[in-house]
Amino acid sequence: MNNLYFVLLIGLPVWFIMVLLGRQMRQRWNLRLGAPYHFICIGNAALAASYYMDLKVDTHRVIMAAAFMMDALLFLTLFNRFYWEGYFAKKRNMVVPRFFTHATKLIGITTSVLLILQFVFEVKVPGLFASLAGGGVVIGLALRPVIANLTAGLTIQMSKPLKLGDWLYIDNRLAEVMELNWRTTRLRTIDHTYIEIPNVDLVNVHLQNYSYPTPHHAMRVTVPVEYEAPPNKVRAILLRSTEDVAGVLKDPPPEVYLKEFADSTIIYEIRVWIEKDAEQDRIADGIRTDAWYELRRVGLTMPFPQRVVQYLKPKDDSEAQARHIADILGRNLIFSVLSDAQRQKLVIGAHKQLFGKHERIFRQGEEGNALYVVVEGEADVYVEEEGISMRVNVVRSGECLGEFSLLTGEKLSASVQATRDCEVVLIPRERMAEVLRESPEIVERLSEILALRRLETEVILAESQTQRNKNVVPKSQEEYANDFLKKMHDFFSV
């Protein structure tokens, strides 16, 4: 009867307090310990009551051992939940392997059993401690590589020198981090081959992280140029070769350095800023390709480092080429008003230039000092209106570009970009000035054709203009013709 009294007086309140504590943990931290927690409550209630009950020593020890063991399991569960899962997994956003949680439980349970044997049942276990220590040494030696990789993985997870998606330059290879775990790190190269590196090797190797602290970083491309080329001129040319390459950032702007005076060439280094590391090869290819075309157009070459035996080919028939260009001009509405002799005179001194695919032939707003005759290839014409770029035309072999700028001195009203390699002949403005000064009577006819062309352009652009521009009444053909006539008289002094 006395035992039941102590169970009700002491055990029941302890059980009730433990149940309330479990509910608080579930409400505050969303800890759902389940049915085992009820056994823990009962065990602690029985232990509290057993101190006042008339029980045998062995029975009391069994109750004490069971309660301590259940309390140890509760402590280990809370430790894993708050330390490994709460701190590392949630707060530090780290993937915690089960090895650590299982190892924590194993060590905790083993320690609890030994302490219960030693202090509850008063069993002397020094030999057992020695055996466990010796076994731990053997196991530690056997698992040394695994432990080293796990320690390195912990270092990576805590210091975060890299993360998923980062691009690393490691072991002379560029690779993206695809997976981070506690033993190894998996990378994918730009050739889409996978490599797996043990964490202990990763923390001990010298690596470059191209994605930290920002994904923007510099990329360098070298280009050889002949000694005769002035460096300042080469710098301007090579800077132009970066303008239309997709992936090259405008800010910070590209830079060009004279890097080295080599045996047969000057080495220039182009530094550009990029953020897409997977496209490094394509960006470098685009820069080198555009640099070749830019250098070729101004008559510069990339010298060969070896001696070359060159057999000269017969020169092209310049007269036949001039006749071909004059025929192209004759099919153009504007230059059809010129006589054959005038067109032949116009093409004297014209020079050919090559433009690569996706290169800009010229840009809207630039000064136009020549007529562009497309001999071979194809290009798109774009007009920018209020920040919106719209393709308005496609030019093909046998068509001309830049007539308005050539005849009136206006800035170029559109941008032209090659859609495939183009061969373009440039006719300088000076030739047109000579023809107009010798035959000033054709200026009036040219102004009428320019007015007609301007009206056609306005029709094409009408859909892209804002309502404000639509409310502006356009000029008539006669008004445009008079404006162009005055501009040509003033520009060419005829």
C-alpha positions as CSV (number, residue, x, y, z in Angstrom):
1,M,0.0,0.0,0.0
2,N,2.9,2.4,0.8
3,N,4.4,1.7,-2.6
4,L,1.2,2.6,-4.4
5,Y,1.1,5.8,-2.4
6,F,4.6,6.8,-3.6
7,V,3.7,5.9,-7.1
8,L,0.7,8.3,-7.0
9,L,2.4,11.0,-5.0
10,I,5.8,11.1,-6.8
11,G,5.7,9.0,-9.9
12,L,2.4,10.4,-11.3
13,P,3.5,14.1,-11.1
14,V,6.9,13.3,-12.7
15,W,5.1,11.5,-15.5
16,F,2.8,14.4,-16.0
17,I,5.6,16.9,-16.1
18,M,7.5,14.8,-18.6
19,V,4.4,14.6,-20.8
20,L,4.0,18.4,-20.7
21,L,7.7,18.8,-21.6
22,G,7.2,16.6,-24.6
23,R,4.2,18.6,-25.8
24,Q,6.2,21.8,-25.4
25,M,9.0,20.4,-27.5
26,R,6.5,19.3,-30.2
27,Q,4.8,22.8,-30.3
28,R,8.0,24.9,-30.1
29,W,10.5,22.9,-32.1
30,N,8.1,20.5,-34.0
31,L,9.8,17.5,-32.3
32,R,7.6,14.4,-32.6
33,L,9.3,11.8,-30.5
34,G,6.4,9.3,-30.8
35,A,5.5,6.3,-28.7
36,P,9.1,5.8,-27.3
37,Y,8.8,9.0,-25.4
38,H,5.9,7.7,-23.4
39,F,8.2,4.8,-22.2
40,I,10.8,7.4,-21.3
41,C,8.1,9.3,-19.2
42,I,7.1,6.1,-17.5
43,G,10.7,5.1,-16.8
44,N,11.6,8.4,-15.2
45,A,8.3,8.4,-13.1
46,A,9.2,4.8,-11.9
47,L,12.7,5.9,-11.1
48,A,11.6,8.9,-9.1
49,A,9.1,6.8,-7.1
50,S,11.6,3.9,-6.6
51,Y,13.7,6.1,-4.3
52,Y,10.9,6.1,-1.8
53,M,9.5,2.6,-2.4
54,D,10.4,-0.5,-0.4
55,L,12.2,-2.4,-3.2
56,K,15.1,-4.8,-3.4
57,V,18.4,-3.3,-4.4
58,D,18.6,-5.3,-7.6
59,T,15.1,-4.2,-8.6
60,H,16.0,-0.6,-8.0
61,R,19.2,-0.9,-10.0
62,V,17.2,-2.4,-13.0
63,I,14.7,0.5,-12.8
64,M,17.6,3.0,-12.6
65,A,19.5,1.4,-15.5
66,A,16.4,1.3,-17.7
67,A,15.6,5.0,-16.9
68,F,19.2,6.2,-17.5
69,M,19.4,4.3,-20.8
70,M,16.1,5.8,-22.0
71,D,17.3,9.2,-20.9
72,A,20.5,8.7,-22.8
73,L,18.6,7.8,-26.0
74,L,16.5,10.9,-25.5
75,F,19.6,13.1,-25.1
76,L,21.2,11.6,-28.2
77,T,18.1,12.1,-30.3
78,L,17.9,15.8,-29.2
79,F,21.6,16.2,-29.8
80,N,21.3,14.9,-33.4
81,R,18.2,17.0,-34.0
82,F,19.6,20.3,-32.8
83,Y,23.3,20.0,-33.6
84,W,23.6,18.0,-36.8
85,E,20.2,18.7,-38.3
86,G,19.4,22.1,-36.8
87,Y,22.8,23.8,-36.9
88,F,24.6,22.2,-39.8
89,A,21.8,21.2,-42.1
90,K,19.4,24.1,-41.6
91,K,21.4,27.1,-40.4
92,R,24.6,26.4,-42.4
93,N,22.8,24.7,-45.3
94,M,25.1,21.7,-45.2
95,V,24.3,18.1,-46.1
96,V,25.0,16.0,-43.0
97,P,25.8,12.4,-43.8
98,R,24.2,9.6,-41.7
99,F,27.6,8.5,-40.7
100,F,27.8,11.3,-38.2
101,T,24.4,10.8,-36.6
102,H,24.9,7.0,-36.4
103,A,28.4,7.4,-35.0
104,T,27.0,9.8,-32.4
105,K,24.4,7.3,-31.3
106,L,26.8,4.4,-31.3
107,I,29.4,6.3,-29.1
108,G,26.6,7.6,-26.9
109,I,25.0,4.3,-26.3
110,T,28.3,2.5,-25.7
111,T,29.4,5.2,-23.2
112,S,26.0,5.0,-21.4
113,V,26.2,1.2,-21.1
114,L,29.7,1.3,-19.7
115,L,28.7,4.1,-17.2
116,I,25.7,2.1,-16.1
117,L,27.7,-1.0,-15.6
118,Q,30.4,0.9,-13.7
119,F,28.2,3.1,-11.5
120,V,24.8,1.4,-11.3
121,F,25.7,-2.2,-11.2
122,E,29.2,-1.6,-9.8
123,V,30.8,-3.9,-12.3
124,K,34.5,-3.2,-12.7
125,V,35.2,-2.9,-16.4
126,P,38.8,-1.6,-16.8
127,G,39.6,-4.5,-19.1
128,L,36.6,-3.7,-21.2
129,F,37.8,-0.1,-21.5
130,A,41.2,-1.2,-22.5
131,S,39.8,-3.6,-25.1
132,L,37.6,-0.9,-26.5
133,A,40.5,1.5,-26.6
134,G,42.7,-1.0,-28.5
135,G,39.9,-1.8,-30.9
136,G,39.3,1.9,-31.5
137,V,42.9,2.3,-32.5
138,V,42.7,-0.6,-34.9
139,I,39.4,0.7,-36.4
140,G,40.8,4.2,-36.6
141,L,43.8,3.1,-38.5
142,A,41.7,1.1,-40.9
143,L,39.2,4.0,-41.4
144,R,41.9,6.7,-41.6
145,P,41.3,7.5,-45.4
146,V,37.6,7.6,-44.8
147,I,38.0,9.8,-41.7
148,A,40.4,12.1,-43.6
149,N,37.9,12.6,-46.4
150,L,35.1,13.2,-43.9
151,T,37.2,15.8,-42.1
152,A,38.0,17.5,-45.3
153,G,34.4,17.4,-46.3
154,L,33.5,19.0,-43.0
155,T,36.1,21.7,-43.7
156,I,34.7,22.4,-47.1
157,Q,31.1,22.5,-45.8
158,M,32.0,24.9,-43.0
159,S,34.4,27.3,-44.8
160,K,32.5,27.1,-48.1
161,P,35.4,27.7,-50.5
162,L,33.1,26.3,-53.2
163,K,29.5,25.5,-53.8
164,L,27.3,23.8,-56.3
165,G,27.5,25.4,-59.7
166,D,30.9,27.0,-59.1
167,W,33.5,26.7,-62.0
168,L,36.9,25.6,-60.8
169,Y,40.2,25.5,-62.6
170,I,41.9,22.4,-61.1
171,D,44.5,20.1,-62.4
172,N,44.8,22.1,-65.7
173,R,41.1,21.6,-66.3
174,L,38.0,23.8,-66.1
175,A,35.1,22.0,-64.4
176,E,31.7,22.8,-62.8
177,V,30.9,21.5,-59.3
178,M,27.9,19.2,-59.7
179,E,27.8,17.4,-56.3
180,L,29.3,18.0,-52.8
181,N,29.2,15.2,-50.3
182,W,31.3,14.3,-47.2
183,R,33.7,12.0,-49.0
184,T,34.2,13.2,-52.5
185,T,33.3,16.1,-54.8
186,R,32.0,15.4,-58.3
187,L,32.9,17.8,-61.1
188,R,31.8,18.1,-64.8
189,T,34.3,19.4,-67.3
190,I,33.4,21.7,-70.3
191,D,33.5,18.5,-72.4
192,H,30.8,17.0,-70.2
193,T,33.0,14.3,-68.7
194,Y,32.6,13.7,-64.9
195,I,35.5,13.4,-62.5
196,E,35.3,12.6,-58.8
197,I,38.0,13.9,-56.4
198,P,38.4,12.9,-52.8
199,N,37.8,15.8,-50.5
200,V,41.2,15.4,-48.8
201,D,42.9,15.9,-52.2
202,L,40.6,18.9,-53.0
203,V,41.6,20.8,-49.8
204,N,45.3,20.2,-50.4
205,V,45.4,21.2,-54.1
206,H,45.8,24.7,-55.5
207,L,42.5,25.6,-57.3
208,Q,41.0,28.7,-58.8
209,N,37.3,29.4,-58.2
210,Y,36.0,31.4,-61.2
211,S,32.6,31.9,-59.5
212,Y,33.7,33.4,-56.2
213,P,33.1,36.1,-55.0
214,T,31.2,36.9,-58.2
215,P,30.8,35.0,-61.5
216,H,32.4,37.9,-63.4
217,H,36.1,37.3,-64.1
218,A,38.7,38.2,-66.7
219,M,39.6,36.0,-69.6
220,R,42.7,36.6,-71.8
221,V,43.2,35.9,-75.5
222,T,46.6,36.5,-77.2
223,V,46.8,37.6,-80.9
224,P,50.1,37.9,-82.9
225,V,50.5,40.9,-85.2
226,E,53.3,42.0,-87.5
227,Y,56.0,44.4,-86.3
228,E,55.2,47.1,-88.8
229,A,51.8,47.8,-87.3
230,P,51.6,50.7,-84.9
231,P,50.6,49.5,-81.4
232,N,48.0,52.2,-80.9
233,K,46.3,51.3,-84.2
234,V,46.4,47.6,-83.3
235,R,44.8,48.2,-79.9
236,A,41.9,50.0,-81.5
237,I,41.5,47.2,-84.0
238,L,41.6,44.4,-81.4
239,L,39.1,46.3,-79.2
240,R,36.7,46.4,-82.2
241,S,37.0,42.6,-82.5
242,T,35.4,42.1,-79.0
243,E,32.4,44.3,-79.6
244,D,30.0,41.8,-81.2
245,V,31.2,38.6,-79.5
246,A,28.3,37.2,-77.4
247,G,29.3,36.6,-73.8
248,V,31.8,39.5,-73.5
249,L,30.6,42.0,-70.9
250,K,30.6,45.7,-71.6
251,D,31.3,46.6,-68.0
252,P,34.2,46.3,-67.1
253,P,35.2,47.2,-70.7
254,P,37.7,45.1,-72.6
255,E,41.4,46.1,-72.6
256,V,44.3,45.3,-74.9
257,Y,48.0,45.1,-73.8
258,L,51.2,44.8,-75.7
259,K,52.5,41.7,-74.0
260,E,55.7,40.6,-75.8
261,F,58.2,41.3,-78.6
262,A,58.6,37.8,-80.0
263,D,61.1,36.7,-82.7
264,S,58.8,37.4,-85.7
265,T,55.7,39.0,-84.2
266,I,54.4,41.3,-81.5
267,I,52.1,39.5,-79.1
268,Y,49.0,41.4,-77.9
269,E,46.8,40.2,-75.1
270,I,43.1,41.0,-75.1
271,R,41.5,41.0,-71.7
272,V,37.7,40.7,-71.5
273,W,35.2,40.0,-68.7
274,I,32.8,37.1,-68.9
275,E,30.4,35.3,-66.6
276,K,29.6,32.1,-68.5
277,D,32.6,29.9,-68.0
278,A,31.2,27.0,-70.1
279,E,31.5,29.3,-73.2
280,Q,35.1,30.2,-72.8
281,D,36.2,28.3,-75.9
282,R,33.4,29.8,-78.0
283,I,34.2,33.4,-76.7
284,A,37.9,33.0,-77.5
285,D,37.1,31.6,-80.9
286,G,34.8,34.6,-81.6
287,I,37.4,37.1,-80.6
288,R,40.2,35.5,-82.6
289,T,37.9,35.2,-85.7
290,D,36.8,38.8,-85.5
291,A,40.4,39.9,-84.9
292,W,41.5,38.1,-88.1
293,Y,38.9,39.9,-90.2
294,E,39.6,43.3,-88.6
295,L,43.3,43.0,-89.2
296,R,42.8,41.7,-92.7
297,R,40.6,44.6,-93.7
298,V,43.3,47.1,-92.8
299,G,46.1,45.2,-94.5
300,L,47.7,43.7,-91.4
301,T,48.7,40.1,-91.0
302,M,49.6,37.6,-88.3
303,P,53.2,36.6,-89.2
304,F,54.4,33.0,-89.6
305,P,57.1,32.0,-87.1
306,Q,58.8,30.0,-89.8
307,R,60.3,30.7,-93.2
308,V,57.7,30.4,-95.9
309,V,58.2,29.8,-99.7
310,Q,55.4,31.6,-101.4
311,Y,54.3,31.4,-105.0
312,L,52.6,34.5,-106.1
313,K,49.3,34.1,-107.9
314,P,48.4,36.3,-110.8
315,K,46.7,39.5,-109.7
316,D,43.0,39.8,-110.2
317,D,41.8,41.7,-113.2
318,S,41.2,45.1,-111.6
319,E,39.5,46.4,-114.7
320,A,37.0,43.5,-114.7
321,Q,36.3,44.0,-111.0
322,A,35.7,47.8,-111.6
323,R,33.3,47.0,-114.4
324,H,31.5,44.5,-112.1
325,I,31.1,47.2,-109.4
326,A,30.0,49.7,-111.9
327,D,27.3,47.3,-113.2
328,I,26.1,46.8,-109.6
329,L,25.8,50.6,-109.2
330,G,23.9,50.8,-112.4
331,R,21.2,48.6,-111.0
332,N,20.8,50.8,-107.9
333,L,18.0,53.4,-108.3
334,I,20.2,56.2,-107.0
335,F,23.3,55.7,-109.1
336,S,21.3,54.8,-112.2
337,V,21.1,58.5,-112.9
338,L,24.9,58.5,-113.5
339,S,26.3,57.7,-116.9
340,D,28.6,54.6,-117.5
341,A,31.6,56.9,-117.6
342,Q,30.6,58.5,-114.3
343,R,30.1,55.2,-112.6
344,Q,33.5,53.9,-113.9
345,K,35.1,57.0,-112.5
346,L,33.3,56.5,-109.2
347,V,34.8,53.0,-108.6
348,I,38.4,54.1,-109.3
349,G,40.2,53.7,-106.0
350,A,37.5,51.5,-104.4
351,H,39.0,48.9,-102.0
352,K,37.6,45.5,-100.9
353,Q,37.0,44.5,-97.3
354,L,36.0,41.2,-95.7
355,F,33.5,40.9,-92.9
356,G,32.9,37.7,-90.9
357,K,29.6,36.2,-90.0
358,H,27.8,38.1,-87.2
359,E,30.3,41.1,-87.6
360,R,29.0,44.6,-87.7
361,I,29.7,46.3,-91.1
362,F,28.7,49.7,-89.6
363,R,26.6,51.0,-86.7
364,Q,23.7,53.5,-86.5
365,G,24.9,56.9,-85.6
366,E,28.5,56.6,-87.0
367,E,29.9,58.9,-89.5
368,G,29.5,57.5,-93.0
369,N,32.3,58.4,-95.4
370,A,31.9,55.7,-98.0
371,L,29.4,53.8,-100.1
372,Y,29.3,50.0,-99.2
373,V,28.7,47.7,-102.2
374,V,27.9,44.1,-101.2
375,V,29.7,42.0,-103.8
376,E,29.1,38.7,-102.1
377,G,27.3,37.6,-98.9
378,E,24.2,38.7,-97.0
379,A,23.5,41.1,-94.1
380,D,20.6,42.3,-91.9
381,V,19.7,46.0,-91.5
382,Y,18.6,47.1,-88.1
383,V,17.1,50.4,-87.0
384,E,17.0,51.4,-83.3
385,E,14.0,53.5,-82.3
386,E,13.6,54.5,-78.6
387,G,15.8,51.7,-77.4
388,I,14.1,49.0,-79.5
389,S,16.1,47.4,-82.3
390,M,14.0,46.3,-85.3
391,R,15.2,44.5,-88.5
392,V,13.9,46.4,-91.4
393,N,15.7,44.9,-94.4
394,V,18.1,42.2,-95.7
395,V,20.8,43.1,-98.2
396,R,22.3,40.6,-100.6
397,S,24.9,40.4,-103.3
398,G,24.6,43.3,-105.7
399,E,23.1,45.8,-103.3
400,C,24.4,49.1,-101.8
401,L,24.5,50.6,-98.3
402,G,25.1,54.0,-96.9
403,E,23.8,56.1,-99.8
404,F,22.1,58.8,-97.6
405,S,25.3,59.3,-95.5
406,L,27.5,59.4,-98.6
407,L,25.4,62.1,-100.4
408,T,24.2,64.3,-97.6
409,G,26.8,63.9,-94.8
410,E,24.2,62.6,-92.4
411,K,25.2,60.0,-89.8
412,L,24.3,56.5,-90.7
413,S,20.7,55.8,-90.0
414,A,20.9,52.1,-89.4
415,S,23.2,49.3,-88.3
416,V,24.2,46.5,-90.6
417,Q,25.3,43.0,-89.4
418,A,26.6,40.2,-91.6
419,T,24.6,37.0,-91.5
420,R,27.4,35.2,-93.3
421,D,30.8,36.1,-94.6
422,C,30.6,39.2,-96.8
423,E,32.8,40.7,-99.4
424,V,32.2,44.5,-99.5
425,V,33.7,47.1,-101.7
426,L,34.1,50.6,-100.3
427,I,33.8,53.6,-102.6
428,P,35.2,56.7,-100.9
429,R,33.2,59.9,-100.6
430,E,35.9,61.9,-102.4
431,R,35.1,60.1,-105.7
432,M,31.4,61.0,-105.4
433,A,32.4,64.7,-104.7
434,E,34.5,64.7,-108.0
435,V,31.6,63.4,-110.0
436,L,29.1,65.9,-108.6
437,R,31.4,68.8,-109.1
438,E,31.9,67.9,-112.7
439,S,28.1,67.3,-113.3
440,P,26.2,69.5,-110.8
441,E,23.0,69.0,-112.8
442,I,22.4,65.5,-111.5
443,V,22.2,66.8,-107.9
444,E,18.5,67.7,-108.3
445,R,17.7,64.2,-109.7
446,L,19.5,62.6,-106.8
447,S,17.6,64.7,-104.2
448,E,14.2,63.4,-105.7
449,I,15.3,59.8,-105.5
450,L,16.6,60.3,-101.9
451,A,13.2,61.8,-101.0
452,L,11.4,58.8,-102.4
453,R,13.6,56.4,-100.5
454,R,13.1,58.4,-97.2
455,L,9.3,58.1,-97.6
456,E,9.7,54.3,-98.2
457,T,11.8,54.0,-95.0
458,E,9.2,55.9,-93.0
459,V,6.5,53.4,-94.0
460,I,8.7,50.5,-92.9
461,L,9.3,52.2,-89.5
462,A,5.7,53.3,-88.9
463,E,4.7,50.2,-86.9
464,S,7.6,50.5,-84.5
465,Q,7.1,54.2,-83.7
466,T,5.4,55.5,-80.6
467,Q,2.0,57.3,-80.6
468,R,3.8,60.6,-80.1
469,N,5.8,60.0,-83.3
470,K,2.7,58.9,-85.2
471,N,1.0,62.2,-84.4
472,V,3.8,64.1,-86.2
473,V,2.8,64.8,-89.8
474,P,5.5,63.6,-92.2
475,K,7.0,65.8,-94.8
476,S,6.0,65.5,-98.4
477,Q,8.3,64.2,-101.1
478,E,8.8,67.7,-102.4
479,E,9.8,69.0,-99.0
480,Y,12.3,66.1,-98.5
481,A,13.7,66.7,-102.0
482,N,14.3,70.3,-101.2
483,D,16.0,69.4,-97.9
484,F,18.3,66.9,-99.6
485,L,19.1,69.3,-102.4
486,K,20.2,71.9,-100.0
487,K,22.3,69.4,-98.0
488,M,24.1,68.2,-101.1
489,H,24.8,71.7,-102.3
490,D,26.2,72.6,-98.9
491,F,28.0,69.3,-98.4
492,F,29.7,69.0,-101.7
493,S,29.9,72.8,-102.5
494,V,28.2,72.4,-105.9
